[in-house]
Amino acid sequence: MHESSSVGDLVKQLRRELDHYSPGGKLPSSRALVERFRVSPVTVSRALAQLAAEGLVVTRPGAGAFRARPRGGGAPAGDTSWQEVALSADGAADLVPRTVDASGVTVSLAAPPPGVIEFNGGYLHPSLQPEKAMAAALSRAGRRPGAWGRPPLDGLPELREWFARTIGDTVTAADVLITAGGQSGLTTALRALAPPGAPVLVESPTYPGMLAIARAAGLRPVPVPVDADGVRPTLLADAFRATGARVFVCQPLFQNPTGAVLAPERRGEVLRIARKAGAFVVEDDFVRRLVHADAGPLPRPLAADDPDGVVVHVGSLTKVTSPSFRVSALAARGPVLERLRAIQVVDTFFVPRPLQDAALELVGSPAWPRHLRTVSTELKARRDAMTAALGVHLPELALPHIPSGGYHLWLRLPDGTDESAFTAAALRAGVALAPGRPYFSAEPPAGHVRLSFAAVAGAGEITEGVRRLRGACDEVF
């Protein structure tokens, strides 16, 4: 049995048996638990640590584990209603209220209930994550000289150089800052480039996490529609003129959620329009390493073709590795780099050195190219399995674009469909999916859902999930 599963099972069993002991009573020894439940000493140690964290047991070195005594009565409830006024007082009438709505993000972060198929996931299934390679890399990193010391504030030079090479030959290590995941990089970029109350142009639809960042910073997201070839340049130019915005956030490669790739003829046009408006383009290059096996050559990042410092580039290792492998990079040229650096230092000081060293060990190992090839092949197979199942079981759901990268499909519901009702019906049928509404910064043109094929166990689970959705469709439509 997987170690984490053994720990969870033992915790459940011990939790049920705690009532057999009086408060302060001693539990069986670790050796007795090992023999009784036929698990390793490490499993017992972790299970007891989890129960201690829950306040159910107390562990005493050399003495053993004891049932915790009941806590005394809590303090009387206070009156926190005053916070509603404090949190809504922005100090200036023209500022956008800094309400924080994380619902669009938590949909893809929260684990679904047992038995529910995870079509809402935003990360690779554990079977696709390079767990052994990451563990080996972290082990080697921990033994490097100075591994637990303070790293350079900008990040390890070798890691900055690696990210610079992956962006393009026009970018150098001096242009790169190491950050703690793509979300952190986007947060730093928006804080650096736009003051509270300012408009920021965003693709429509777009990544809900970026919309949440913008609104939490008091910015005003302004939608610019995308089609199968990415953002529409004429509408982008109109939006810059109408709003006076100085920032445009985009995902030129395998856009989330549509999967669109910015067309070659539009790439230079987007940079020209932004340069004319005196604006920055924040390029969220989040899934470049989740390319499908049939994709062909990929276009270069916009930052590679930007000599004027228009583009602030965000790239990450997280999506292709693990949710907890939060290593990413910001790349920029000119005075803006100093502002990005200052905000990064103030917010987080630096990314922990062992994690940076582990990233270097991982991408420099023979396991890295093998992992990329495996993920590329598997994602194509899963995409094909999902599109085939949708064609058989759900032909009434429109699939305008089949991407050649990324980890999801974007489906349009039939006109008049209640998106919330469909999402709820899907969950009752045993499928968790991402509703489309959080991907729009203004009123959506129609109901949509996003289905992920990366977070599930394989093609069989994909087919079963789509089959279950047939029942949800019959209920709602």
N, C-alpha and C positions, 0 to 999 in steps of 0.2 A: 504493500500500500504506500502511496505517496506520503512523505513525512508530514506535510501540512494537513492531509486528511486524517492521519493517525492522531495528530495533536488535537484536531477538532473533535474527533470521536471520543478521545479520552476526557477532554474537558466536559463534554456533555454527560458522560457517565459519572464523573466525579461530582458534577453539579447536582445531579439527581440524588447522589448518596450523602450529600452534606447534612441533610436533616437527621441522619443516623448519629451524628456527633453533636454533643452539647457545645455551646459557645466556649471557645478556648480549648476544646478537646483536640487531641492529637490525631492526625490522619496516619494511615499506614506509612511505613518508610518508603523511600524511593525504590529500594531494592525489592520490597514486597510488591509494589505497584508494577515494576518491570516484570516480575515473575507471573503475577496474576493476569495482566493484560497482554503479555507477550509482546511488549514494545521495547524500544531502546531507552537507555537512560536519558538520552537527549530529548526524546519525546516526552518523558515524564517531567523533566525539568521545564520544558516549554509549556506544558499544560499547567503546571503549578504556577508558573510565572503569569500566565494569562488569568488564572483564577485570583491571584494576588492583585493584579491590575484592576480586576472587577470589584475588589474589596471583599471577596468571599473567603479568602484564606490569608493567613499571615505566615510567612516563612522566616525561620530563625536559623542562621548558619550554625551548623553543629547540633541543632536540637530537632529540626524537622519542620513539618508544616502543620498548622493548627487552624481550626475553623475560626473565622473572625468573629469578634463579639459585635452584637448589633450596635449601630451608631446611635448616639443620643439624638433627641428631638432636634430638628433643624431650627434655624432662626426664623422668626415670624416673617412672612412675606412682606416685602417692601412695596412701595408705589413707584413703578417705573414709567408711569404715563408721561412724566415730564420729558422723557427722551424723544417723544414724537415731535415736540416743538423744537428741541435742540437739533435733531437730525434733519429737520426740514428748513432750518434757517440758514440759507446760503450766504446771506450778507449783502447780496446785490440782486436786484430784480431781474437783471438780464442773464443771470446764470441759469444753466440747465440743472434741475434738481439732481443730486448725485445719488439717486436710488440705485441699488444694486440688485439686478435680477439674474440669478445664476441658474435658473431653471433650464435654459437651453444648453448649458454646459453639463449640469448634473445628469441629464438624460443619458449622455454617453459615458459618464463616469460611474454611475450607480450600478451595482450588480443586480440583475433581475432575481426574482424569487426562484427557489428550486423548481426545476421542471419547465421553466420558461426559456424559450430559445432566444438568444441574445442577438437580435438584428439591430440593436441600437448601439452596439459597442464602437468605441473609437480607437481601439488598439488591437494588436495581433493576439490571436488565441495563444495560450501558453505553449501549445504544441508547435507554434511557428516562431516563438521567441528563442534567441540563441542562449538559452539559460546556461548550458555548460561552458560555452565560450565566454560569456559575461562573468561567470563565477571564476573561471581560470584567470581572466584578465584582471579582475578585482584582487585576486590572491597575489598575482605578480605585482600589481601596482602597490599593494600594501607593504611589499618588501623592498620597494625602491628607496634609495637613500633620500631622506628628507620628505618621504611621502606624506607624513602627517604634519608637516610644517605649513607655513603660510605661503600660498602661491602668489605669483605676480598678480596685481589687481586686474590687468587686462586678460589674464589667462596664461597658461603655459605656452611659451613661444612655439614649441613643436606642434601643439594642437591648433593654434591659430594658423600656422603655416598649412596644416592639413586642410582646414576649412577653406583657406584662401585658394588652394589648388582645386578644390572641388567646385568652387564658384567660377573660376576662370583665370586665364593667365594675366589678365589686366588687374587682378586684385592681389594684394600682398598681405603678409601677416600683420603689417602695421595698420591695415584697414579693418582689422577684425578684433572684436571683443567676445570673450566666452561668457555665456549666460546660462541660467538654470532652466532650460527648456524653452520651447517656442513661445508659450504663453507669457513667460517672463520677458522674452525679447520683444514681443509685441507691446507689452505694457510699457517697457522702457521707451520704445520708439514713440508711442503716442504721447506719453508724458513729455518727451523732449521736443516734439514738433508742434504741438497745438496747446494753447492756453485754455483753461476752463471757459466754457461757453462758446468756443469756436466750432464751426462746422467741420466735419471730416467726411470726405466722399468714400463710399463703400460700394462694393459690388452688390447687386440685388438679383438673386439671394446671395447670402454670404454666411460665413462661419459665426455661429451665435456667441462663441467665446470672445471674438473680437468686438462684437457689438456690446457685450457686457463690459469689456475693458473701457470702451469709449464712454459709455454712459456713466460708469463708476467714476471716471475722470471729469465728468461734467461736460463732455463733448456732445455735439449734435450730429449723429450719423445721417447722411443724406444719400439715398439710394441712387445708383447708376445701373440700369439694367444690363444683363449679360445675355448672350445667345450662344449658339453652339461653337462660335469662334472667340468667345471671351467677351470682355467689356466692349461696348459699342463706342468708338472714338467720338462720333459726333455728339452723342449724349454726354460723354465725359466733358467735352469742351463746353457744352451748354451749362453743365452743372458748375464748372469752375467759374464761368462768367456770372451765373445767377447768384452764387453763394459767396464768392470771394474766398473760397476754401484754399488752404495751403498744404493739404495732405490728402492723398488718395491711397487707400489700402486695397491691395489686390492679391490674388493667387493665380498667376499666369499659367501654372502647370497643374492639371487635374484639379480644377477648382472645386472647392467644397461649398455647396453640395452637388453642383451640376456635372462635375467631371470634365468641364470644357478646358481646352488648351488655347491660349491666346494665339490667334493666327499670325503667321510670319509678317504679313503686310500691316498688321495692327501694332506690332511691338514697337517699332520706331515711332509710329504715330502717337502712341500713348506717352512715350518719353518726350516727344516734341511738344505735345499739348501741355504736359505738366511743366516743362521748362519755360514755356511761354507764360504760364500763369504764375511763375515764381513759386512753384509748389514741389513738395517731395512726393515720391512714390514709395510706399512701404510694400516691399515684395515679400510675401509670406510663402516661402518655397518649402512647404511642410511635408510633401510626400514624394519628393524627387527619387527617393530610394525605394518607393513602393511601386515601381514601374512593372507592368505586366509583360510576360514573355513575348507577346506579339506587338509590342509598341513601336519598335524601330528606334532610330536615333532620336534622342530628346533635344529640344531647343535649349540653348544656353540660358542661364538665369539672366534676367534683365540687367542685373548689376554688372555682368560681364561686358555689356555693350554700352556702358554709361560713363563716358569720360568726365562729365560735368558734375558728378555728385548728386544727381537727382534721386537716385535709388538708395533707400536704406533696406538692406537685405537681411532676412531672418531665415536661417536654416537650422535644422535640428536632427539629432540622432534618435530621438525618442520613439517616433512612430515605427521605425524599422527594428527596434530592439525591444524595449519594455517600457511600461508607464513610469517605472521608477528610475529609468536610466535618463535622467533629465540633464542632458548636455546639449547646448545649442550655441549658435554664434550670431552676432550682429556684425554686419559689414557696412561701412559707409566711408565717404571721402569728404574732406574739407572740415570747416569749423564745427559742423554738426557732430562729428565724432567725439569731440571733447565734451559736448553736452551729454551725449549718450553715455560716455564714460563716467561723468560726474553723477548722473542719476543712478547708474548701475552700482557705483560704489556706495552711495547714500542708502540705497534700498537693500542691498544684499552683501556688501563688502566684496565677496568673491564666491565663485563656485568652489566647493570643497576640493582640495588637491587630490585626494584618493580617487574621486570620481573622474577628474580630468585625466589622471594617469591611467585609470582603467579604460577610458575612451581611447587613449593612444594605444594601449596594449591591444584592445579589441580590433581597431581598424587596421592595425599593422600585423595582425595574425593571419595565418592561412585560412582560418575558419571564417573570416569576414567575407571574402568573395564567394565562398561556398554558400554561406547564409543568404547573401543577396540573390544568388541564382535560385536557391530553393524557394525563397519568398516570391520571386518573380514568377516562377512556374506555378506555384500553388495558388497565387492570387488570380492568375488567368483561369485556372481550372475552376476555382470557386465562382468567379464572375460568370463564366460560361454556364455553370450549373444553375446559378440563380436566374439568369436570363432565360434559360431553357424552361425552368420550372414556372417562371412567370408567364411565359408564352402558353404553356399548357393549362395552368390552373387559374390565371388571372389576366386574361387577354384584355379586359376592360380598363386596366391600369396602363396609362400611357408612359412609355419609356422613350423619351425623345433622343437620348444620347447614351450610347454604350461606351464607357471610358476605357482607355488602355493603360490606366494607372489609378492608384488610389485603392480604396477599400469599400466602396459603397455604390449604390445606384439611387438615382433621384427619380421618383415616380409622381406623375400627376394624377390626382383622383378625378373621377367623373364630375362634371359640373354639377353643383348643388350638393355635393357630398359634405356632410358635417365631419370635418377633419378630427375633431376631438372625440366624436362618437366612434369613428373608425379606429382611432388609437386605443380607446378603451375596450372596444370589441376585440381587437387583436390581442390585448393582454388577457382578456377572459379566455381567448382561444389558446393561450399559451405562447404568445409571441410578443416580445418587447421591441418596439420600433421607435424611430425619432419622428415626431410630427413636424410638418414643414413650417408652421407659423413662426417659430423663433428664428428662422433663417432670413426673415424679412425685416428691414428696419421701418417699413411703412406697411400699408395694407397690401396683402398678397393678392396676386391676380387670380389665384385658384388654390384649392387644397392640394397639398403635397405630403409625401412621406419619404424618409430616407431609410434605405435598408442596407445595413452593413453585412458583408460576407466574410470579414476578416476575423471577427471575434467568436465565431462558432467553431465547432470541432472539425467539421469537414463537409463534403458535398452531401452526404446523407442527411445531416442535420439541416442543411439549406433546403433540400427538397421537402423534408417534413415541415419545416417552418412555413414555406410557401403554401403547402397543402392546408395547414391550419388557417392561414390567412383567407383561404377560400370561404371558410365558415364565417369569418368576420365580415367579409364582403357581402355574403348572402344576408347576414343580419342587418347590415347598415343600408345597403343599396336597395 
